[in-house]
Amino acid sequence: MFRSLFVLGLLSACIFGCGTRSIAIYEAETPFFNLESFFNGKVEGWGIVLNRNNDVVKRFKVNVEGYFTADKSSGKLVEKFFWSDGKREERVWNLKKTSDNEWGGTSDGVIGTAHGVASGNALKWSYRYNLILEDSFLNKLSVDFDDWMFLVENNVLMNRAVFSKFGLRLGTVIITFKKSDG
């Protein structure tokens, strides 16, 4: 019995844990996404949070203001969230370019450094985050984010971030960002 459960668990881990996509498949996709250009200045976003059953559990608007150094090697994003339940939240990201197409990022709640890789019209972030839980016996849960951004037009960016624990999907965040013209 134990052996059967062990084999089933191992098989599940392989099936669910080995399905990562490579960012390189988007290399030829346009328009080309440049993080420091898109997020320099003001950007608005609208999003939803889905639970593991794909039910919408929250909606939000986010205003992002980005500032980058003259050489574009580092920057700061200030995100102001306005949640559907009336709560307000601010998150500040400090970003550093680590190579031509790679970024590192830190922010409150992020454990260690987020790692971002860009290719073509896409950017993939990977990071561990202390998710604040409401109405739960736990006040925080450390989750892994698999965060994909796709530039669909020069001023429109779509974002899908799946968060999981031990390889099991707990939920998804979907955001559409629009860069201000001014």
C-alpha positions in Angstrom: 0.0 0.0 0.0 2.7 2.5 1.0 4.8 1.6 -2.1 1.8 2.2 -4.4 1.1 5.6 -2.7 4.8 6.5 -3.0 4.9 5.6 -6.7 1.7 7.6 -7.4 3.2 10.6 -5.6 6.4 10.4 -7.5 4.6 10.1 -10.8 2.4 13.1 -9.9 5.4 15.2 -9.1 7.0 14.3 -12.4 3.8 15.1 -14.4 3.0 18.4 -12.6 6.5 19.5 -11.8 8.2 19.0 -15.2 6.0 21.1 -17.4 7.9 24.4 -17.5 8.0 26.3 -20.8 11.1 28.0 -22.1 11.0 31.8 -22.6 13.1 31.2 -25.8 10.1 30.1 -27.8 9.0 33.8 -27.9 12.2 35.1 -29.2 10.8 36.1 -32.7 7.5 37.4 -31.3 6.7 41.1 -31.7 6.3 43.8 -30.5 9.6 43.4 -28.6 9.1 43.9 -24.8 11.5 46.2 -23.1 10.8 46.3 -19.3 12.5 49.6 -18.7 10.7 51.3 -21.6 7.2 50.0 -20.9 7.2 50.6 -17.1 9.1 54.0 -17.3 6.4 56.5 -16.3 2.8 55.8 -15.6 1.0 52.5 -16.3 -2.5 51.4 -15.3 -3.7 47.9 -14.7 -6.9 45.9 -14.1 -6.9 42.4 -12.7 -8.6 39.5 -11.1 -7.4 36.8 -8.6 -8.7 33.3 -9.3 -8.7 30.5 -6.7 -7.7 26.9 -7.6 -11.2 26.3 -9.0 -10.9 29.3 -11.3 -13.5 31.3 -9.3 -12.9 35.0 -9.2 -12.2 35.8 -5.6 -11.0 39.4 -5.9 -10.8 42.2 -8.5 -8.4 45.2 -8.4 -7.0 48.2 -10.2 -3.3 49.0 -9.9 -1.5 52.2 -10.7 2.2 51.8 -11.4 4.8 54.5 -11.6 8.2 53.5 -12.8 11.6 55.3 -12.6 14.8 54.1 -14.2 18.3 55.3 -14.2 19.7 57.1 -17.2 21.6 54.0 -18.3 18.5 51.8 -17.7 20.5 49.4 -15.5 18.2 49.8 -12.5 14.8 51.1 -11.6 12.0 51.3 -9.2 8.3 50.4 -9.7 5.8 51.8 -7.2 2.5 49.8 -7.4 -0.7 51.1 -5.8 -3.4 48.5 -5.6 -7.1 49.3 -5.1 -8.9 46.1 -4.2 -12.6 45.3 -4.8 -13.1 44.9 -1.0 -12.0 48.5 -0.4 -8.5 47.7 0.8 -5.5 49.7 -0.4 -1.9 48.3 -0.8 1.4 49.7 -2.0 4.3 47.6 -3.2 7.7 48.9 -4.3 9.9 46.9 -6.6 13.6 47.6 -6.8 14.9 46.3 -10.1 18.4 45.7 -11.4 19.4 44.6 -14.9 21.8 41.6 -14.6 22.4 41.0 -18.3 21.0 42.1 -21.7 17.7 40.2 -21.1 17.7 39.4 -17.4 16.5 41.3 -14.3 16.6 40.8 -10.6 13.9 42.3 -8.3 13.3 42.7 -4.6 10.2 43.9 -2.8 8.5 43.5 0.5 7.1 40.0 0.7 9.5 38.6 -1.9 11.8 36.0 -0.4 15.2 36.5 -1.8 15.4 38.0 -5.3 12.9 37.6 -8.1 14.5 36.5 -11.4 13.2 37.8 -14.7 14.1 36.8 -18.2 12.9 38.5 -21.4 12.7 37.2 -24.9 10.8 38.7 -27.8 7.4 40.0 -26.6 7.6 38.1 -23.3 9.0 38.3 -19.8 9.0 35.5 -17.3 9.5 36.2 -13.6 10.1 33.5 -11.0 10.0 34.2 -7.3 8.9 33.0 -3.9 6.5 35.3 -2.1 5.0 35.5 1.5 1.3 35.6 0.6 -0.8 37.3 3.3 -3.9 35.2 4.1 -7.2 36.6 5.3 -9.7 34.5 7.1 -7.3 31.6 7.7 -5.6 30.0 10.6 -2.3 30.9 8.9 -1.4 34.6 8.5 1.2 34.0 5.7 2.0 31.3 3.2 5.2 31.1 1.2 4.2 30.4 -2.4 6.1 30.2 -5.7 5.1 32.5 -8.5 5.4 31.6 -12.2 4.7 35.0 -13.7 4.5 35.6 -17.5 4.0 39.0 -19.2 3.3 39.4 -22.9 3.3 42.7 -24.8 0.4 42.4 -27.2 0.6 46.0 -28.5 3.1 48.7 -27.9 1.1 50.1 -25.0 -0.8 46.9 -23.8 0.8 44.2 -21.6 -1.0 41.1 -20.4 0.2 39.3 -17.3 -0.7 35.8 -16.0 0.9 34.7 -12.7 0.2 31.3 -11.3 1.0 30.8 -7.6 1.6 27.4 -6.1 2.9 25.5 -3.1 4.8 22.2 -3.4 4.0 22.2 -7.1 0.2 22.4 -6.6 -1.6 25.4 -8.2 -3.4 27.5 -5.6 -4.5 30.3 -7.8 -3.9 32.7 -10.7 -3.6 36.4 -11.1 -4.5 37.9 -14.4 -3.7 41.6 -15.2 -4.0 43.8 -18.3 -1.7 46.8 -18.2 -2.0 49.9 -20.3 0.8 52.4 -20.6 -0.2 56.1 -20.5 0.4 58.1 -23.6 1.9 61.0 -21.7 
